[in-house]
Amino acid sequence: MSRAYLNLGVSPGITPLAMLRIAIGRLHPDTLAVRSWRQARKRYYRELLQAHAEARARAMAASASPETAH
């Protein structure tokens, strides 16, 4: 899982759009303003979306097959 995604500290239950809004809100305004970094930001967002999808899949799998605790 992506370290950037883990640093966001979001729940797997939120929507991908909400996760992106949180990520964008945490970026420095100068980072958003630099036009030449657009491709890097898009790559960053794609990586976050992928990590969020993996976290959601893991959470769904864990809730679908609960293990019994002894």
Secondary structure, DSSP 8 states (H G I E B T S, - for coil): --HHHHHHT--TTS-HHHHHHHHHHHS-HHHHH-GGGHHHHHHHHHHHHHHHHHHHHHHHHHHHS-----
